[in-house]
Amino acid sequence: MSVRDEVMKAAQSARDAGRRLANMSAEERAGALRAMAQALRDSAARIMDANARDMKAGEEAGLSAAMLDRLFLDEERIEEIAVALEEIADLPDPVGHVLKEWTIDNGLHIQRVAVPIGVIAIIYESRPNVTADAAGLCIKSGNACVLRGGSEAINSNLALAEVLSEAAVAAGLPAGCVSMIPVTDREAVQIMCRLPEHIDLIVPRGGKDLIRAVTENAQVPVLKHYRGMTQIYVDEHADLDLAVNIVHNSKVQRPGVCNAVENLFVHRGAARVLRAIVADLREAGVEIRGCARTREMAEGVNPATDEDFDTEYLDLILSIMVVDSLDDALERIARHTSGLTEAIITEDEAVAERFLREVDSAAVYHNASTRLTDGGVFGLGAEIGVSTDKLHARGPVGAAELTIYKYVCRGDGQIRT
């Protein structure tokens, strides 16, 4: 079967399933999600076997330690994926929710009601848990999904999708509600982008080359999960211990994800805090690349280039620049941001409030780790991505963000004159 045939088969199957899925009850969809979670547990050995093949291929291909970490599945991570599906099942159902209602002068009663988008295509790289999260959130919101993962996780993704699809159908959902494209050829992405008759929304998750390929070719609306140029500003009034702990967590806890900090800007009056942060990160194995003033203030810092401050490392590397003021920090953050997540560490409430007001990113923090930008942490159950767009959703995209609305109008003979 050709690549086009594979894509068309998955898209058409999802379109047919989507019409039925949109009209199924909240209880039916939630029950299917719980059955899918249990199926993952029951099939853990099968999934780990497929993942082992991907891990071996990744090691042979020279994938970085951070990329291999994103790829790896064991019983604990499979259990986490299953629990996420159950949490999605337990969320309030977003479909049919009346967002607003009113009656106009002629007596016509109007409701704005949340409804599924239809068929959502998710194009992603590396992380096989996205297969389950995307399927779960789409089903919760009444949408069918077409999934296309990256070549490095092909065996894991196919195994996960097969388990999830089988469990969904056994629980009464329509076949095709979870459709996986079994090829990783780039041609598949181009074809998906040009199927507005079958696909209503595309969500690309991955590097800038993938995002560019989708946005430049799309004839379908796109909700971008763009790169995570996440940044932190350490103010002159930052608490030392708090700053060390927050920066450590933001960089070290899981460096290969989009909400891990990549750029650190430190006020010139916080030299003592800077030295403590650098010492802590170096002990944790982080390579520090800094500007000239950073290198003067702290030991063991390598020179940073201009390019470093626009690089999403996804690794144990951090760029640091000393700045003269909050204004300087705000200017540099605006220059380098991808619009995903930024944070300030300070005990000065006025400075913090200005930062939170002026930084134009999907999530902004005061005295908290950037790693908290996550659908599960936010109470959304999981996320299909973290949108760096400003339309139609922004930040962690959960089930509620995968709905649109329609107007339901009830009358008793009203006409327009």
C-alpha positions as CSV (number, residue, x, y, z in Angstrom):
1,M,0.0,0.0,0.0
2,S,1.3,3.4,-0.9
3,V,1.9,6.2,1.6
4,R,-1.0,8.1,0.3
5,D,-3.2,5.0,0.5
6,E,-2.2,4.5,4.2
7,V,-3.0,8.1,5.1
8,M,-6.3,8.1,3.2
9,K,-7.3,4.8,4.9
10,A,-6.6,6.2,8.4
11,A,-8.2,9.6,7.7
12,Q,-11.4,8.2,6.1
13,S,-11.8,5.7,8.9
14,A,-11.4,8.5,11.5
15,R,-14.0,10.7,9.6
16,D,-16.5,7.9,9.7
17,A,-15.9,7.2,13.3
18,G,-16.0,10.8,14.3
19,R,-19.6,11.3,13.3
20,R,-20.7,8.4,15.6
21,L,-18.3,9.3,18.4
22,A,-19.6,12.8,18.6
23,N,-23.1,11.5,19.5
24,M,-22.0,9.0,22.1
25,S,-22.8,9.7,25.7
26,A,-20.2,10.9,28.3
27,E,-20.6,7.6,30.1
28,E,-19.8,5.6,27.0
29,R,-16.7,7.6,26.3
30,A,-15.5,7.6,29.9
31,G,-16.0,3.8,30.2
32,A,-14.0,3.2,27.0
33,L,-11.1,5.3,28.4
34,R,-11.1,3.2,31.6
35,A,-11.0,0.0,29.5
36,M,-8.2,1.4,27.4
37,A,-6.2,2.1,30.6
38,Q,-6.6,-1.4,31.8
39,A,-5.7,-2.8,28.4
40,L,-2.3,-0.9,28.6
41,R,-1.6,-2.6,31.9
42,D,-2.6,-6.0,30.6
43,S,-0.4,-5.5,27.5
44,A,2.6,-4.0,29.3
45,A,5.0,-6.8,28.2
46,R,4.0,-6.5,24.6
47,I,4.4,-2.7,24.7
48,M,7.8,-2.9,26.4
49,D,9.0,-5.5,23.9
50,A,8.2,-3.1,21.0
51,N,9.8,-0.3,22.9
52,A,13.0,-2.3,23.4
53,R,13.3,-2.5,19.6
54,D,13.0,1.3,19.4
55,M,15.5,1.8,22.2
56,K,18.1,-0.5,20.5
57,A,17.7,1.3,17.2
58,G,17.9,4.7,18.9
59,E,21.2,3.7,20.7
60,E,22.6,2.4,17.4
61,A,21.6,5.7,15.7
62,G,23.3,7.7,18.4
63,L,20.3,9.4,19.9
64,S,21.2,11.6,22.9
65,A,20.6,10.5,26.5
66,A,17.7,13.0,26.7
67,M,16.1,11.7,23.6
68,L,16.4,8.1,24.7
69,D,14.8,9.1,28.0
70,R,11.8,10.5,26.2
71,L,11.5,7.3,24.2
72,F,11.9,4.8,27.1
73,L,8.9,2.9,28.5
74,D,8.9,0.5,31.5
75,E,6.1,-0.8,33.7
76,E,6.2,2.4,35.8
77,R,5.8,4.7,32.8
78,I,3.1,2.5,31.3
79,E,1.3,2.7,34.6
80,E,1.6,6.5,34.5
81,I,0.1,6.5,31.0
82,A,-2.8,4.3,32.2
83,V,-3.4,6.5,35.2
84,A,-3.5,9.6,32.9
85,L,-6.2,7.9,30.9
86,E,-8.3,7.2,34.0
87,E,-7.8,10.8,35.1
88,I,-9.1,12.0,31.7
89,A,-12.1,9.7,32.1
90,D,-12.9,11.3,35.5
91,L,-12.8,14.9,34.2
92,P,-16.0,16.8,33.7
93,D,-17.3,16.1,30.2
94,P,-16.6,19.1,28.0
95,V,-19.2,18.1,25.3
96,G,-22.6,19.6,25.4
97,H,-21.6,22.1,28.0
98,V,-23.7,25.3,27.7
99,L,-21.1,28.1,27.5
100,K,-23.7,30.9,27.4
101,E,-27.4,31.4,26.8
102,W,-29.8,34.3,26.3
103,T,-33.1,35.2,24.7
104,I,-33.3,38.0,22.1
105,D,-36.2,40.5,21.7
106,N,-38.3,38.3,19.4
107,G,-38.3,35.4,22.0
108,L,-35.7,33.2,20.2
109,H,-33.7,31.4,22.8
110,I,-30.0,31.0,21.9
111,Q,-27.4,28.7,23.5
112,R,-23.7,28.5,22.7
113,V,-22.9,24.8,23.2
114,A,-19.5,23.1,23.3
115,V,-19.2,20.4,20.6
116,P,-16.3,18.2,19.2
117,I,-14.1,19.6,16.5
118,G,-14.4,16.4,14.5
119,V,-11.2,14.7,13.4
120,I,-7.9,15.8,14.9
121,A,-4.6,14.8,13.5
122,I,-1.6,14.7,15.8
123,I,1.9,14.6,14.3
124,Y,4.6,14.1,16.9
125,E,8.1,12.9,17.6
126,S,10.0,10.7,20.1
127,R,7.6,10.4,23.1
128,P,5.3,7.4,22.8
129,N,3.2,8.4,25.7
130,V,1.7,11.1,23.4
131,T,0.0,8.2,21.5
132,A,-2.1,7.5,24.6
133,D,-2.6,11.0,25.8
134,A,-3.7,12.2,22.4
135,A,-6.1,9.3,21.9
136,G,-7.5,9.8,25.4
137,L,-8.1,13.5,25.1
138,C,-9.7,13.2,21.7
139,I,-12.1,10.5,22.8
140,K,-13.0,12.5,26.0
141,S,-13.8,15.5,23.8
142,G,-15.8,13.4,21.3
143,N,-13.2,13.6,18.5
144,A,-11.7,10.9,16.4
145,C,-7.9,11.1,16.0
146,V,-5.3,10.3,13.3
147,L,-1.9,9.7,14.8
148,R,1.5,9.9,13.1
149,G,4.5,9.4,15.3
150,G,8.2,9.6,14.6
151,S,10.5,6.9,13.2
152,E,12.4,6.6,16.4
153,A,9.3,5.3,18.2
154,I,7.5,3.5,15.4
155,N,7.3,0.1,17.1
156,S,6.2,1.6,20.5
157,N,3.5,3.8,18.8
158,L,2.1,1.0,16.7
159,A,1.9,-1.3,19.7
160,L,0.2,1.3,21.9
161,A,-2.2,2.4,19.2
162,E,-3.2,-1.2,18.5
163,V,-3.9,-1.9,22.2
164,L,-5.8,1.3,22.6
165,S,-7.9,0.9,19.4
166,E,-8.8,-2.7,20.2
167,A,-9.9,-1.8,23.7
168,A,-11.9,1.2,22.5
169,V,-13.8,-0.9,20.0
170,A,-14.4,-3.7,22.5
171,A,-15.9,-1.1,24.8
172,G,-18.3,0.0,22.1
173,L,-16.6,2.9,20.4
174,P,-16.6,3.0,16.6
175,A,-13.6,1.4,14.7
176,G,-11.3,4.1,13.5
177,C,-11.7,6.4,16.5
178,V,-8.0,5.9,17.1
179,S,-6.2,5.6,13.8
180,M,-2.5,5.3,13.5
181,I,-0.6,5.9,10.3
182,P,1.9,3.0,10.2
183,V,4.5,4.8,8.1
184,T,7.0,7.6,9.1
185,D,7.7,8.8,5.6
186,R,7.6,12.6,5.4
187,E,5.2,12.3,2.5
188,A,2.6,11.3,5.0
189,V,2.8,14.6,6.7
190,Q,2.4,16.5,3.5
191,I,-0.7,14.4,2.6
192,M,-2.3,14.9,6.0
193,C,-1.9,18.7,5.7
194,R,-3.9,18.6,2.5
195,L,-7.0,16.7,3.6
196,P,-9.5,19.3,4.8
197,E,-12.3,17.1,3.7
198,H,-11.3,14.5,6.3
199,I,-9.2,16.3,8.9
200,D,-10.5,19.3,10.9
201,L,-7.4,20.3,12.9
202,I,-3.7,19.3,12.9
203,V,-1.5,19.5,16.0
204,P,2.2,19.2,15.3
205,R,4.5,18.4,18.3
206,G,8.2,18.4,17.6
207,G,11.1,20.4,16.4
208,K,11.0,23.6,14.3
209,D,11.6,21.6,11.0
210,L,8.4,19.6,11.6
211,I,6.4,22.7,12.6
212,R,7.6,24.6,9.5
213,A,6.8,21.6,7.2
214,V,3.3,21.5,8.6
215,T,2.5,25.2,8.6
216,E,3.9,25.8,5.1
217,N,1.9,22.9,3.6
218,A,-1.3,23.0,5.6
219,Q,-4.7,23.4,4.1
220,V,-6.1,22.5,7.5
221,P,-6.1,24.7,10.6
222,V,-3.0,24.1,12.7
223,L,-2.5,24.3,16.5
224,K,1.2,24.5,17.0
225,H,3.2,23.0,19.9
226,Y,6.3,24.9,19.0
227,R,9.8,24.7,20.5
228,G,10.2,25.4,24.2
229,M,12.6,28.3,24.6
230,T,11.8,28.5,28.2
231,Q,13.4,31.2,30.3
232,I,13.9,32.4,33.9
233,Y,14.8,35.8,35.3
234,V,16.5,35.9,38.7
235,D,15.9,39.3,40.2
236,E,18.3,41.1,42.6
237,H,15.7,40.5,45.3
238,A,15.6,36.7,44.8
239,D,15.9,34.4,47.8
240,L,19.1,32.3,47.3
241,D,17.8,28.9,48.4
242,L,14.5,29.3,46.5
243,A,16.3,30.4,43.4
244,V,18.7,27.4,43.5
245,N,15.9,24.9,44.0
246,I,13.6,26.4,41.3
247,V,16.4,26.6,38.7
248,H,17.6,23.1,39.5
249,N,14.2,21.6,39.1
250,S,13.5,23.6,35.9
251,K,16.7,22.3,34.3
252,V,17.7,19.0,35.9
253,Q,14.4,17.2,36.8
254,R,13.8,16.3,33.1
255,P,15.9,18.3,30.7
256,G,14.6,16.7,27.5
257,V,11.2,18.4,27.6
258,C,9.8,21.7,26.3
259,N,9.2,23.3,29.7
260,A,12.8,22.7,30.9
261,V,14.6,26.1,31.2
262,E,17.1,26.9,28.5
263,N,18.0,30.6,29.2
264,L,18.7,32.1,32.6
265,F,18.9,35.9,33.0
266,V,20.3,37.1,36.3
267,H,20.3,40.6,37.7
268,R,23.8,42.0,38.1
269,G,23.0,42.6,41.8
270,A,22.4,38.9,42.4
271,A,26.0,37.7,42.0
272,R,25.9,35.6,45.1
273,V,22.7,33.9,43.9
274,L,24.3,33.3,40.5
275,R,27.3,31.6,42.0
276,A,25.1,29.3,44.1
277,I,23.0,28.4,41.0
278,V,26.0,27.7,38.9
279,A,27.7,25.6,41.6
280,D,24.5,23.5,42.1
281,L,24.0,22.9,38.4
282,R,27.6,22.0,37.7
283,E,27.4,19.4,40.5
284,A,24.3,18.0,38.8
285,G,26.3,17.6,35.5
286,V,24.9,20.7,33.7
287,E,27.2,22.5,31.2
288,I,26.9,26.2,31.8
289,R,27.4,28.6,28.9
290,G,27.6,32.2,29.9
291,C,28.2,35.8,28.8
292,A,31.4,37.5,29.8
293,R,30.0,38.9,33.0
294,T,28.7,35.5,34.0
295,R,32.1,34.1,33.5
296,E,33.6,36.8,35.7
297,M,31.1,36.2,38.5
298,A,31.1,32.4,38.6
299,E,33.6,29.6,38.1
300,G,33.4,26.8,35.5
301,V,31.4,28.6,32.9
302,N,32.0,28.2,29.2
303,P,31.6,31.1,26.7
304,A,28.1,31.5,25.3
305,T,27.5,32.6,21.7
306,D,24.5,34.6,20.5
307,E,23.2,31.4,18.9
308,D,23.2,29.6,22.3
309,F,20.4,31.9,23.6
310,D,18.2,30.8,20.7
311,T,18.9,27.1,21.1
312,E,16.5,24.6,22.6
313,Y,19.1,22.2,24.1
314,L,16.7,19.6,25.5
315,D,19.8,18.5,27.4
316,L,21.9,19.3,30.5
317,I,23.1,22.6,29.1
318,L,22.0,26.1,30.2
319,S,22.8,29.5,28.8
320,I,23.2,32.4,31.4
321,M,23.4,36.1,30.9
322,V,23.8,38.8,33.5
323,V,21.4,41.8,32.9
324,D,21.3,45.3,34.3
325,S,17.6,45.6,35.1
326,L,14.1,44.1,34.8
327,D,13.7,46.2,31.6
328,D,16.8,44.5,30.2
329,A,15.5,41.1,31.2
330,L,12.1,41.7,29.7
331,E,13.7,42.8,26.4
332,R,15.9,39.8,26.1
333,I,13.1,37.4,27.1
334,A,10.9,38.9,24.4
335,R,13.7,38.5,21.9
336,H,14.3,34.8,22.5
337,T,11.0,33.4,23.7
338,S,8.9,30.8,21.8
339,G,5.9,32.0,23.8
340,L,5.6,28.8,25.9
341,T,6.8,29.5,29.5
342,E,8.7,32.1,31.4
343,A,9.3,32.6,35.2
344,I,10.6,35.2,37.6
345,I,12.3,34.5,40.9
346,T,12.0,37.5,43.3
347,E,10.7,38.6,46.7
348,D,9.6,41.9,45.3
349,E,5.9,41.7,44.6
350,A,5.8,44.8,42.4
351,V,8.5,43.5,40.2
352,A,6.9,40.1,40.0
353,E,3.5,41.6,39.0
354,R,5.1,43.7,36.3
355,F,6.8,40.6,34.9
356,L,3.6,38.5,35.0
357,R,1.7,41.3,33.2
358,E,4.3,42.1,30.5
359,V,5.7,38.7,29.5
360,D,3.5,37.5,26.6
361,S,3.8,33.7,27.0
362,A,1.2,30.9,27.4
363,A,2.3,30.4,31.1
364,V,4.1,32.8,33.4
365,Y,5.3,32.0,36.9
366,H,6.4,33.8,40.0
367,N,8.7,31.8,42.3
368,A,7.8,28.4,40.8
369,S,9.4,25.9,38.4
370,T,8.8,26.2,34.7
371,R,8.4,22.4,34.7
372,L,4.9,22.9,36.0
373,T,3.5,23.8,32.6
374,D,1.8,20.6,31.9
375,G,-1.8,19.5,31.4
376,G,-1.6,16.9,34.1
377,V,-0.2,19.3,36.6
378,F,-2.8,21.9,35.7
379,G,-5.6,19.4,36.4
380,L,-6.5,18.8,32.8
381,G,-5.8,15.1,33.1
382,A,-3.2,15.2,30.3
383,E,-2.4,17.4,27.3
384,I,-2.3,17.0,23.6
385,G,0.4,19.6,23.6
386,V,1.3,23.0,24.9
387,S,0.1,25.5,22.3
388,T,2.3,28.5,21.6
389,D,-0.4,29.9,19.3
390,K,-2.9,32.5,20.4
391,L,-5.8,31.0,18.5
392,H,-7.8,28.7,19.1
393,A,-6.2,27.6,22.4
394,R,-3.1,28.6,24.3
395,G,-0.9,26.7,26.8
396,P,-1.6,23.1,27.9
397,V,-4.3,21.8,25.6
398,G,-6.7,19.4,27.4
399,A,-10.0,17.9,26.5
400,A,-12.0,21.2,26.9
401,E,-9.6,22.9,24.5
402,L,-10.4,20.3,21.9
403,T,-14.0,21.5,21.6
404,I,-15.5,24.3,19.6
405,Y,-19.0,25.6,19.9
406,K,-22.2,25.9,17.9
407,Y,-25.3,28.0,18.4
408,V,-28.5,26.1,19.3
409,C,-31.5,28.3,18.7
410,R,-35.1,27.4,19.9
411,G,-38.1,29.4,18.7
412,D,-41.8,29.2,18.2
413,G,-42.2,30.7,14.7
414,Q,-39.7,33.6,14.7
415,I,-38.8,35.0,11.2
416,R,-36.7,37.9,10.1
417,T,-38.4,41.0,8.8
